[in-house]
Amino acid sequence: MQSKFFDQSIEAWQEQRSAFNDLVLKDAPLALKRFFSLDHQTYEAGALDAKTKELLGLACSLVLRCDDCVLYHVIQCKEAGTTKAEFLEAANIALLVGGSIVIPHLRRAVARWEELETHQ
């Protein structure tokens, strides 16, 4: 079975994600809206800066093997000014914690990172 990770460009994925979020939130109950808001607020700078929080999100997403989440955090890390070395160190932690099952998701994350670097 082929992964859907590369079925669309990063831009198309972001547009689709935004449209899906709008659809989910359109008639959502308050608790669901609050969860989405909490998710957004969690990654804002606080005791940890936003870049560090995105790197944590990336590592956790790799361990949990959620390609949508991985791509989201790859994009956010890049936008937060993460260097490739920082990105790879966070990925290494995820690999250590999650084990070899993380490797396919790590491969895709690195490929998307390269795509972002190419289109800067």
N, C-alpha and C positions, 0 to 999 in steps of 0.2 A: 504494500500500500504506500503510495507516494504522499509525502507531507504536503499540506496546503500552505506551508510557511512561505513558499516563494510563488504562490499562484497570482500574486498581485504586487504592484510596486508599493513602496513604503507610503507614497502619497495617497494611492488608492486605498490602502489599508487604513490610513488615518481618517480619510473621508468616510469610509464605511463604519469605522469605530464610532466616530462622532454621530453619524446618522442613527446607528443602533442605540447609542446612549440616549439620544433625543427620543427615540421610540420607547425605550424602557421608562424614561422619566416622565413622559407625557401624562400618563394617568397613574403614576406610581403613588403608593401610599407614603405617608410621611416618613415611616421608618426606613423605607427603601431609599428615599431621597436623602435622609440623614446619613445613611451608610455611604452613599456616593460622596457626600460632602466630607465625611470623616476621612475617606480614602484620599481625597484631594488635600485636605488640611494636614494629614500625616506627613506628606512629603515636602511641606513648606519648611523653611529654615527655622530652627529652634536651637536647642542645645547642640544639635548636629546640623551642619550646613546641608543645603538641599542636595548637593553633589554626593555627599556621603550617604544620605538617605536613599538616593537613587541607586547607588552601588549596592547597598544592602537589599533593596528591592530586586535588583538584578540577580544577586546571588541566591536569594530566596526563591525567585521564580525559576531559576535554573534547577535548583534542587527539587522543586515541586513539578518541574517539567511541563510548565504552561507556556507554550510557544507564543500565544498572544501577549501574555505578561512579559515574557522575555523581550519580545520586540518592542513593547511599550517602554520598558526600562532601558533598553539599548538606545532608543531615540532620546529619552529624557537624560540619560547619562551624557550623551554627545552634546545635547543642548546646554547642559550644566557645565560644560568645559572639561569633562573627564578626558584624561589622556589615554592613549592606547595601553600604556603600561599599567595605569590604574585599573582600567577595564579588565585587562588580563589577570591582574592580581585578584580582583574580586571573583572572576571566573574560576581561578585556581582554588579559591576557598570553597566555592560551590562544588567543584569537582571532588575536593577532599571530603567534604561533608556528605555529598550525595552519592559518591562512587561512580563507577564507570557508566552507569545508566544515564548519567548527565551528559556524556560525550556527544550524542547526536544533537542535543539542544545547544550545547556549547559550539559545535560546528556551525550550526545555523546562526547563532548569535554573532560569531566572528565574521561570518559571511555578510550579515546585515551591517555590522560595524564597518567593514570594508566598503560596502555600498554607500554608506553615509559619508565616509571619508572621500570617496571618489566624486561625490556630488556636492561637495562644499563650495 
